[in-house]
Every structure is written in structure tokens, then in C-alpha cells.
């Protein structure tokens, strides 16, 4: 069984995200946030500085 933690997110930000995701195929904002973490976490964990900076949005 997977255990979960709660991460506080400002309600206005969560609401904006939920509205943007309507009709997108994601069941919830939480599902989308988990997708983003899984997508970008390997880059953030990388020892490659350029890859990390791109993941953090400092490079394109």
C-alpha cells in the first residue's frame, strides 16, 4: 500500500489549476501535480548541472 503526504498549496492556485485541467483527461489537479513531479524529478536529481538548470527553468 502506498502512503501519501499532504502538501499545502494555496487554494487560489489549486483552483486555477483545476479549472485549466477541465476536459484535459486528468481526473484531478492532484493527479496532474503527481505527473509533473514524476516527469521532472529525474532531471532535478541529475548530477548534470545543465540538465538541472533546465528542469528548474533557468535555461531553455
mmCIF file of the N, C-alpha and C atoms, coordinates in Angstrom:
data_MODEL
# 
_entry.id   MODEL 
# 
loop_
_atom_site.group_PDB 
_atom_site.id 
_atom_site.type_symbol 
_atom_site.label_atom_id 
_atom_site.label_alt_id 
_atom_site.label_comp_id 
_atom_site.label_asym_id 
_atom_site.label_entity_id 
_atom_site.label_seq_id 
_atom_site.pdbx_PDB_ins_code 
_atom_site.Cartn_x 
_atom_site.Cartn_y 
_atom_site.Cartn_z 
_atom_site.occupancy 
_atom_site.B_iso_or_equiv 
_atom_site.pdbx_formal_charge 
_atom_site.auth_seq_id 
_atom_site.auth_comp_id 
_atom_site.auth_asym_id 
_atom_site.auth_atom_id 
_atom_site.pdbx_PDB_model_num 
ATOM 1   N N  . UNK A 1 1  ? 0.836   -1.177 0.000   1.00 0.00 ? 1  UNK A N  1 
ATOM 2   C CA . UNK A 1 1  ? 0.000   0.000  0.000   1.00 0.00 ? 1  UNK A CA 1 
ATOM 3   C C  . UNK A 1 1  ? 0.886   1.247  0.000   1.00 0.00 ? 1  UNK A C  1 
ATOM 4   N N  . UNK A 1 2  ? 0.537   2.198  -0.836  1.00 0.00 ? 2  UNK A N  1 
ATOM 5   C CA . UNK A 1 2  ? 1.289   3.441  -0.950  1.00 0.00 ? 2  UNK A CA 1 
ATOM 6   C C  . UNK A 1 2  ? 0.796   4.422  0.111   1.00 0.00 ? 2  UNK A C  1 
ATOM 7   N N  . UNK A 1 3  ? 1.725   5.028  0.813   1.00 0.00 ? 3  UNK A N  1 
ATOM 8   C CA . UNK A 1 3  ? 1.362   6.064  1.779   1.00 0.00 ? 3  UNK A CA 1 
ATOM 9   C C  . UNK A 1 3  ? 1.478   7.425  1.105   1.00 0.00 ? 3  UNK A C  1 
ATOM 10  N N  . UNK A 1 4  ? 0.675   8.348  1.546   1.00 0.00 ? 4  UNK A N  1 
ATOM 11  C CA . UNK A 1 4  ? 0.665   9.687  0.966   1.00 0.00 ? 4  UNK A CA 1 
ATOM 12  C C  . UNK A 1 4  ? 0.961   10.725 2.033   1.00 0.00 ? 4  UNK A C  1 
ATOM 13  N N  . UNK A 1 5  ? 1.421   11.888 1.593   1.00 0.00 ? 5  UNK A N  1 
ATOM 14  C CA . UNK A 1 5  ? 1.607   13.045 2.460   1.00 0.00 ? 5  UNK A CA 1 
ATOM 15  C C  . UNK A 1 5  ? 0.783   14.191 1.878   1.00 0.00 ? 5  UNK A C  1 
ATOM 16  N N  . UNK A 1 6  ? 0.491   15.160 2.692   1.00 0.00 ? 6  UNK A N  1 
ATOM 17  C CA . UNK A 1 6  ? -0.226  16.350 2.226   1.00 0.00 ? 6  UNK A CA 1 
ATOM 18  C C  . UNK A 1 6  ? 0.773   17.468 2.000   1.00 0.00 ? 6  UNK A C  1 
ATOM 19  N N  . UNK A 1 7  ? 0.617   18.130 0.876   1.00 0.00 ? 7  UNK A N  1 
ATOM 20  C CA . UNK A 1 7  ? 1.448   19.281 0.551   1.00 0.00 ? 7  UNK A CA 1 
ATOM 21  C C  . UNK A 1 7  ? 0.516   20.478 0.432   1.00 0.00 ? 7  UNK A C  1 
ATOM 22  N N  . UNK A 1 8  ? 0.696   21.479 1.278   1.00 0.00 ? 8  UNK A N  1 
ATOM 23  C CA . UNK A 1 8  ? -0.196  22.636 1.195   1.00 0.00 ? 8  UNK A CA 1 
ATOM 24  C C  . UNK A 1 8  ? 0.066   23.465 -0.064  1.00 0.00 ? 8  UNK A C  1 
ATOM 25  N N  . UNK A 1 9  ? -1.003  23.782 -0.743  1.00 0.00 ? 9  UNK A N  1 
ATOM 26  C CA . UNK A 1 9  ? -0.961  24.615 -1.943  1.00 0.00 ? 9  UNK A CA 1 
ATOM 27  C C  . UNK A 1 9  ? -2.018  25.701 -1.752  1.00 0.00 ? 9  UNK A C  1 
ATOM 28  N N  . UNK A 1 10 ? -1.689  26.941 -2.031  1.00 0.00 ? 10 UNK A N  1 
ATOM 29  C CA . UNK A 1 10 ? -2.698  27.997 -1.876  1.00 0.00 ? 10 UNK A CA 1 
ATOM 30  C C  . UNK A 1 10 ? -3.964  27.657 -2.671  1.00 0.00 ? 10 UNK A C  1 
ATOM 31  N N  . UNK A 1 11 ? -5.121  27.832 -2.043  1.00 0.00 ? 11 UNK A N  1 
ATOM 32  C CA . UNK A 1 11 ? -6.396  27.497 -2.687  1.00 0.00 ? 11 UNK A CA 1 
ATOM 33  C C  . UNK A 1 11 ? -6.589  28.189 -4.033  1.00 0.00 ? 11 UNK A C  1 
ATOM 34  N N  . UNK A 1 12 ? -6.258  29.483 -4.138  1.00 0.00 ? 12 UNK A N  1 
ATOM 35  C CA . UNK A 1 12 ? -6.447  30.125 -5.448  1.00 0.00 ? 12 UNK A CA 1 
ATOM 36  C C  . UNK A 1 12 ? -5.617  29.457 -6.558  1.00 0.00 ? 12 UNK A C  1 
ATOM 37  N N  . UNK A 1 13 ? -4.395  29.077 -6.239  1.00 0.00 ? 13 UNK A N  1 
ATOM 38  C CA . UNK A 1 13 ? -3.545  28.418 -7.225  1.00 0.00 ? 13 UNK A CA 1 
ATOM 39  C C  . UNK A 1 13 ? -4.103  27.048 -7.595  1.00 0.00 ? 13 UNK A C  1 
ATOM 40  N N  . UNK A 1 14 ? -4.534  26.289 -6.602  1.00 0.00 ? 14 UNK A N  1 
ATOM 41  C CA . UNK A 1 14 ? -5.133  24.973 -6.845  1.00 0.00 ? 14 UNK A CA 1 
ATOM 42  C C  . UNK A 1 14 ? -6.399  25.116 -7.694  1.00 0.00 ? 14 UNK A C  1 
ATOM 43  N N  . UNK A 1 15 ? -7.208  26.124 -7.389  1.00 0.00 ? 15 UNK A N  1 
ATOM 44  C CA . UNK A 1 15 ? -8.426  26.355 -8.165  1.00 0.00 ? 15 UNK A CA 1 
ATOM 45  C C  . UNK A 1 15 ? -8.138  26.696 -9.615  1.00 0.00 ? 15 UNK A C  1 
ATOM 46  N N  . UNK A 1 16 ? -7.144  27.539 -9.846  1.00 0.00 ? 16 UNK A N  1 
ATOM 47  C CA . UNK A 1 16 ? -6.753  27.887 -11.225 1.00 0.00 ? 16 UNK A CA 1 
ATOM 48  C C  . UNK A 1 16 ? -6.327  26.650 -11.983 1.00 0.00 ? 16 UNK A C  1 
ATOM 49  N N  . UNK A 1 17 ? -5.508  25.815 -11.330 1.00 0.00 ? 17 UNK A N  1 
ATOM 50  C CA . UNK A 1 17 ? -5.037  24.594 -11.974 1.00 0.00 ? 17 UNK A CA 1 
ATOM 51  C C  . UNK A 1 17 ? -6.207  23.663 -12.276 1.00 0.00 ? 17 UNK A C  1 
ATOM 52  N N  . UNK A 1 18 ? -7.096  23.479 -11.322 1.00 0.00 ? 18 UNK A N  1 
ATOM 53  C CA . UNK A 1 18 ? -8.250  22.605 -11.519 1.00 0.00 ? 18 UNK A CA 1 
ATOM 54  C C  . UNK A 1 18 ? -9.097  23.074 -12.702 1.00 0.00 ? 18 UNK A C  1 
ATOM 55  N N  . UNK A 1 19 ? -9.308  24.379 -12.812 1.00 0.00 ? 19 UNK A N  1 
ATOM 56  C CA . UNK A 1 19 ? -10.096 24.916 -13.942 1.00 0.00 ? 19 UNK A CA 1 
ATOM 57  C C  . UNK A 1 19 ? -9.388  24.675 -15.272 1.00 0.00 ? 19 UNK A C  1 
ATOM 58  N N  . UNK A 1 20 ? -8.068  24.852 -15.298 1.00 0.00 ? 20 UNK A N  1 
ATOM 59  C CA . UNK A 1 20 ? -7.304  24.655 -16.535 1.00 0.00 ? 20 UNK A CA 1 
ATOM 60  C C  . UNK A 1 20 ? -7.321  23.195 -16.986 1.00 0.00 ? 20 UNK A C  1 
ATOM 61  N N  . UNK A 1 21 ? -7.445  22.286 -16.036 1.00 0.00 ? 21 UNK A N  1 
ATOM 62  C CA . UNK A 1 21 ? -7.384  20.867 -16.359 1.00 0.00 ? 21 UNK A CA 1 
ATOM 63  C C  . UNK A 1 21 ? -8.729  20.277 -16.759 1.00 0.00 ? 21 UNK A C  1 
ATOM 64  N N  . UNK A 1 22 ? -9.812  21.054 -16.648 1.00 0.00 ? 22 UNK A N  1 
ATOM 65  C CA . UNK A 1 22 ? -11.129 20.550 -17.038 1.00 0.00 ? 22 UNK A CA 1 
ATOM 66  C C  . UNK A 1 22 ? -11.100 20.126 -18.500 1.00 0.00 ? 22 UNK A C  1 
ATOM 67  N N  . UNK A 1 23 ? -11.530 18.900 -18.751 1.00 0.00 ? 23 UNK A N  1 
ATOM 68  C CA . UNK A 1 23 ? -11.559 18.377 -20.109 1.00 0.00 ? 23 UNK A CA 1 
ATOM 69  C C  . UNK A 1 23 ? -10.218 17.927 -20.637 1.00 0.00 ? 23 UNK A C  1 
ATOM 70  N N  . UNK A 1 24 ? -9.188  17.926 -19.790 1.00 0.00 ? 24 UNK A N  1 
ATOM 71  C CA . UNK A 1 24 ? -7.841  17.576 -20.241 1.00 0.00 ? 24 UNK A CA 1 
ATOM 72  C C  . UNK A 1 24 ? -7.564  16.076 -20.181 1.00 0.00 ? 24 UNK A C  1 
ATOM 73  N N  . UNK A 1 25 ? -8.408  15.348 -19.475 1.00 0.00 ? 25 UNK A N  1 
ATOM 74  C CA . UNK A 1 25 ? -8.163  13.914 -19.307 1.00 0.00 ? 25 UNK A CA 1 
ATOM 75  C C  . UNK A 1 25 ? -7.596  13.574 -17.941 1.00 0.00 ? 25 UNK A C  1 
ATOM 76  N N  . UNK A 1 26 ? -7.090  14.575 -17.229 1.00 0.00 ? 26 UNK A N  1 
ATOM 77  C CA . UNK A 1 26 ? -6.635  14.335 -15.864 1.00 0.00 ? 26 UNK A CA 1 
ATOM 78  C C  . UNK A 1 26 ? -7.852  14.330 -14.956 1.00 0.00 ? 26 UNK A C  1 
ATOM 79  N N  . UNK A 1 27 ? -7.871  13.401 -14.009 1.00 0.00 ? 27 UNK A N  1 
ATOM 80  C CA . UNK A 1 27 ? -9.020  13.284 -13.117 1.00 0.00 ? 27 UNK A CA 1 
ATOM 81  C C  . UNK A 1 27 ? -9.032  14.366 -12.040 1.00 0.00 ? 27 UNK A C  1 
ATOM 82  N N  . UNK A 1 28 ? -7.868  14.918 -11.733 1.00 0.00 ? 28 UNK A N  1 
ATOM 83  C CA . UNK A 1 28 ? -7.801  15.926 -10.685 1.00 0.00 ? 28 UNK A CA 1 
ATOM 84  C C  . UNK A 1 28 ? -6.506  16.721 -10.812 1.00 0.00 ? 28 UNK A C  1 
ATOM 85  N N  . UNK A 1 29 ? -6.467  17.843 -10.105 1.00 0.00 ? 29 UNK A N  1 
ATOM 86  C CA . UNK A 1 29 ? -5.244  18.636 -10.060 1.00 0.00 ? 29 UNK A CA 1 
ATOM 87  C C  . UNK A 1 29 ? -4.133  17.826 -9.392  1.00 0.00 ? 29 UNK A C  1 
ATOM 88  N N  . UNK A 1 30 ? -4.492  17.048 -8.388  1.00 0.00 ? 30 UNK A N  1 
ATOM 89  C CA . UNK A 1 30 ? -3.502  16.214 -7.699  1.00 0.00 ? 30 UNK A CA 1 
ATOM 90  C C  . UNK A 1 30 ? -2.847  15.228 -8.665  1.00 0.00 ? 30 UNK A C  1 
ATOM 91  N N  . UNK A 1 31 ? -3.648  14.603 -9.515  1.00 0.00 ? 31 UNK A N  1 
ATOM 92  C CA . UNK A 1 31 ? -3.100  13.662 -10.496 1.00 0.00 ? 31 UNK A CA 1 
ATOM 93  C C  . UNK A 1 31 ? -2.105  14.363 -11.420 1.00 0.00 ? 31 UNK A C  1 
ATOM 94  N N  . UNK A 1 32 ? -2.421  15.581 -11.842 1.00 0.00 ? 32 UNK A N  1 
ATOM 95  C CA . UNK A 1 32 ? -1.529  16.333 -12.722 1.00 0.00 ? 32 UNK A CA 1 
ATOM 96  C C  . UNK A 1 32 ? -0.242  16.729 -11.996 1.00 0.00 ? 32 UNK A C  1 
ATOM 97  N N  . UNK A 1 33 ? -0.354  17.143 -10.755 1.00 0.00 ? 33 UNK A N  1 
ATOM 98  C CA . UNK A 1 33 ? 0.830   17.508 -9.971  1.00 0.00 ? 33 UNK A CA 1 
ATOM 99  C C  . UNK A 1 33 ? 1.757   16.307 -9.813  1.00 0.00 ? 33 UNK A C  1 
ATOM 100 N N  . UNK A 1 34 ? 1.187   15.127 -9.554  1.00 0.00 ? 34 UNK A N  1 
ATOM 101 C CA . UNK A 1 34 ? 1.993   13.906 -9.448  1.00 0.00 ? 34 UNK A CA 1 
ATOM 102 C C  . UNK A 1 34 ? 2.688   13.624 -10.775 1.00 0.00 ? 34 UNK A C  1 
ATOM 103 N N  . UNK A 1 35 ? 1.976   13.807 -11.884 1.00 0.00 ? 35 UNK A N  1 
ATOM 104 C CA . UNK A 1 35 ? 2.575   13.632 -13.210 1.00 0.00 ? 35 UNK A CA 1 
ATOM 105 C C  . UNK A 1 35 ? 3.780   14.554 -13.389 1.00 0.00 ? 35 UNK A C  1 
ATOM 106 N N  . UNK A 1 36 ? 3.626   15.821 -13.012 1.00 0.00 ? 36 UNK A N  1 
ATOM 107 C CA . UNK A 1 36 ? 4.724   16.781 -13.168 1.00 0.00 ? 36 UNK A CA 1 
ATOM 108 C C  . UNK A 1 36 ? 5.932   16.400 -12.319 1.00 0.00 ? 36 UNK A C  1 
ATOM 109 N N  . UNK A 1 37 ? 5.689   15.985 -11.096 1.00 0.00 ? 37 UNK A N  1 
ATOM 110 C CA . UNK A 1 37 ? 6.796   15.588 -10.227 1.00 0.00 ? 37 UNK A CA 1 
ATOM 111 C C  . UNK A 1 37 ? 7.527   14.400 -10.820 1.00 0.00 ? 37 UNK A C  1 
ATOM 112 N N  . UNK A 1 38 ? 6.790   13.405 -11.266 1.00 0.00 ? 38 UNK A N  1 
ATOM 113 C CA . UNK A 1 38 ? 7.425   12.215 -11.867 1.00 0.00 ? 38 UNK A CA 1 
ATOM 114 C C  . UNK A 1 38 ? 8.200   12.582 -13.132 1.00 0.00 ? 38 UNK A C  1 
ATOM 115 N N  . UNK A 1 39 ? 7.695   13.543 -13.887 1.00 0.00 ? 39 UNK A N  1 
ATOM 116 C CA . UNK A 1 39 ? 8.350   13.939 -15.130 1.00 0.00 ? 39 UNK A CA 1 
ATOM 117 C C  . UNK A 1 39 ? 9.658   14.691 -14.873 1.00 0.00 ? 39 UNK A C  1 
ATOM 118 N N  . UNK A 1 40 ? 9.661   15.618 -13.921 1.00 0.00 ? 40 UNK A N  1 
ATOM 119 C CA . UNK A 1 40 ? 10.811  16.500 -13.732 1.00 0.00 ? 40 UNK A CA 1 
ATOM 120 C C  . UNK A 1 40 ? 11.756  16.095 -12.608 1.00 0.00 ? 40 UNK A C  1 
ATOM 121 N N  . UNK A 1 41 ? 11.350  15.222 -11.730 1.00 0.00 ? 41 UNK A N  1 
ATOM 122 C CA . UNK A 1 41 ? 12.211  14.827 -10.622 1.00 0.00 ? 41 UNK A CA 1 
ATOM 123 C C  . UNK A 1 41 ? 13.518  14.191 -11.080 1.00 0.00 ? 41 UNK A C  1 
ATOM 124 N N  . UNK A 1 42 ? 13.518  13.310 -12.093 1.00 0.00 ? 42 UNK A N  1 
ATOM 125 C CA . UNK A 1 42 ? 14.806  12.755 -12.535 1.00 0.00 ? 42 UNK A CA 1 
ATOM 126 C C  . UNK A 1 42 ? 15.799  13.836 -12.985 1.00 0.00 ? 42 UNK A C  1 
ATOM 127 N N  . UNK A 1 43 ? 15.298  14.884 -13.631 1.00 0.00 ? 43 UNK A N  1 
ATOM 128 C CA . UNK A 1 43 ? 16.186  15.974 -14.042 1.00 0.00 ? 43 UNK A CA 1 
ATOM 129 C C  . UNK A 1 43 ? 16.734  16.717 -12.830 1.00 0.00 ? 43 UNK A C  1 
ATOM 130 N N  . UNK A 1 44 ? 15.901  16.918 -11.837 1.00 0.00 ? 44 UNK A N  1 
ATOM 131 C CA . UNK A 1 44 ? 16.343  17.614 -10.625 1.00 0.00 ? 44 UNK A CA 1 
ATOM 132 C C  . UNK A 1 44 ? 17.330  16.773 -9.828  1.00 0.00 ? 44 UNK A C  1 
ATOM 133 N N  . UNK A 1 45 ? 17.195  15.455 -9.903  1.00 0.00 ? 45 UNK A N  1 
ATOM 134 C CA . UNK A 1 45 ? 18.101  14.551 -9.191  1.00 0.00 ? 45 UNK A CA 1 
ATOM 135 C C  . UNK A 1 45 ? 19.422  14.354 -9.921  1.00 0.00 ? 45 UNK A C  1 
ATOM 136 N N  . UNK A 1 46 ? 19.464  14.745 -11.166 1.00 0.00 ? 46 UNK A N  1 
ATOM 137 C CA . UNK A 1 46 ? 20.636  14.527 -12.003 1.00 0.00 ? 46 UNK A CA 1 
ATOM 138 C C  . UNK A 1 46 ? 21.859  15.275 -11.483 1.00 0.00 ? 46 UNK A C  1 
ATOM 139 N N  . UNK A 1 47 ? 23.026  14.688 -11.730 1.00 0.00 ? 47 UNK A N  1 
ATOM 140 C CA . UNK A 1 47 ? 24.282  15.358 -11.408 1.00 0.00 ? 47 UNK A CA 1 
ATOM 141 C C  . UNK A 1 47 ? 24.725  16.293 -12.529 1.00 0.00 ? 47 UNK A C  1 
ATOM 142 N N  . UNK A 1 48 ? 24.041  16.247 -13.656 1.00 0.00 ? 48 UNK A N  1 
ATOM 143 C CA . UNK A 1 48 ? 24.339  17.098 -14.805 1.00 0.00 ? 48 UNK A CA 1 
ATOM 144 C C  . UNK A 1 48 ? 23.777  18.502 -14.527 1.00 0.00 ? 48 UNK A C  1 
ATOM 145 N N  . UNK A 1 49 ? 24.657  19.463 -14.315 1.00 0.00 ? 49 UNK A N  1 
ATOM 146 C CA . UNK A 1 49 ? 24.258  20.817 -13.923 1.00 0.00 ? 49 UNK A CA 1 
ATOM 147 C C  . UNK A 1 49 ? 23.341  21.452 -14.962 1.00 0.00 ? 49 UNK A C  1 
ATOM 148 N N  . UNK A 1 50 ? 23.669  21.312 -16.242 1.00 0.00 ? 50 UNK A N  1 
ATOM 149 C CA . UNK A 1 50 ? 22.849  21.922 -17.288 1.00 0.00 ? 50 UNK A CA 1 
ATOM 150 C C  . UNK A 1 50 ? 21.435  21.327 -17.269 1.00 0.00 ? 50 UNK A C  1 
ATOM 151 N N  . UNK A 1 51 ? 21.331  20.027 -17.091 1.00 0.00 ? 51 UNK A N  1 
ATOM 152 C CA . UNK A 1 51 ? 20.033  19.364 -17.051 1.00 0.00 ? 51 UNK A CA 1 
ATOM 153 C C  . UNK A 1 51 ? 19.215  19.863 -15.847 1.00 0.00 ? 51 UNK A C  1 
ATOM 154 N N  . UNK A 1 52 ? 19.881  20.035 -14.713 1.00 0.00 ? 52 UNK A N  1 
ATOM 155 C CA . UNK A 1 52 ? 19.202  20.534 -13.517 1.00 0.00 ? 52 UNK A CA 1 
ATOM 156 C C  . UNK A 1 52 ? 18.709  21.961 -13.713 1.00 0.00 ? 52 UNK A C  1 
ATOM 157 N N  . UNK A 1 53 ? 19.553  22.812 -14.310 1.00 0.00 ? 53 UNK A N  1 
ATOM 158 C CA . UNK A 1 53 ? 19.161  24.199 -14.536 1.00 0.00 ? 53 UNK A CA 1 
ATOM 159 C C  . UNK A 1 53 ? 17.962  24.288 -15.491 1.00 0.00 ? 53 UNK A C  1 
ATOM 160 N N  . UNK A 1 54 ? 17.943  23.436 -16.507 1.00 0.00 ? 54 UNK A N  1 
ATOM 161 C CA . UNK A 1 54 ? 16.789  23.402 -17.427 1.00 0.00 ? 54 UNK A CA 1 
ATOM 162 C C  . UNK A 1 54 ? 15.531  22.977 -16.678 1.00 0.00 ? 54 UNK A C  1 
ATOM 163 N N  . UNK A 1 55 ? 15.644  21.967 -15.834 1.00 0.00 ? 55 UNK A N  1 
ATOM 164 C CA . UNK A 1 55 ? 14.486  21.489 -15.069 1.00 0.00 ? 55 UNK A CA 1 
ATOM 165 C C  . UNK A 1 55 ? 13.959  22.557 -14.128 1.00 0.00 ? 55 UNK A C  1 
ATOM 166 N N  . UNK A 1 56 ? 14.832  23.389 -13.628 1.00 0.00 ? 56 UNK A N  1 
ATOM 167 C CA . UNK A 1 56 ? 14.430  24.467 -12.726 1.00 0.00 ? 56 UNK A CA 1 
ATOM 168 C C  . UNK A 1 56 ? 13.943  25.706 -13.465 1.00 0.00 ? 56 UNK A C  1 
ATOM 169 N N  . UNK A 1 57 ? 14.050  25.698 -14.803 1.00 0.00 ? 57 UNK A N  1 
ATOM 170 C CA . UNK A 1 57 ? 13.550  26.815 -15.603 1.00 0.00 ? 57 UNK A CA 1 
ATOM 171 C C  . UNK A 1 57 ? 14.548  27.923 -15.839 1.00 0.00 ? 57 UNK A C  1 
ATOM 172 N N  . UNK A 1 58 ? 15.805  27.704 -15.496 1.00 0.00 ? 58 UNK A N  1 
ATOM 173 C CA . UNK A 1 58 ? 16.820  28.745 -15.688 1.00 0.00 ? 58 UNK A CA 1 
ATOM 174 C C  . UNK A 1 58 ? 17.410  28.742 -17.095 1.00 0.00 ? 58 UNK A C  1 
ATOM 175 N N  . UNK A 1 59 ? 17.222  27.655 -17.826 1.00 0.00 ? 59 UNK A N  1 
ATOM 176 C CA . UNK A 1 59 ? 17.722  27.560 -19.209 1.00 0.00 ? 59 UNK A CA 1 
ATOM 177 C C  . UNK A 1 59 ? 16.624  26.972 -20.062 1.00 0.00 ? 59 UNK A C  1 
ATOM 178 N N  . UNK A 1 60 ? 16.683  27.245 -21.359 1.00 0.00 ? 60 UNK A N  1 
ATOM 179 C CA . UNK A 1 60 ? 15.685  26.656 -22.256 1.00 0.00 ? 60 UNK A CA 1 
ATOM 180 C C  . UNK A 1 60 ? 16.325  25.713 -23.221 1.00 0.00 ? 60 UNK A C  1 
# 
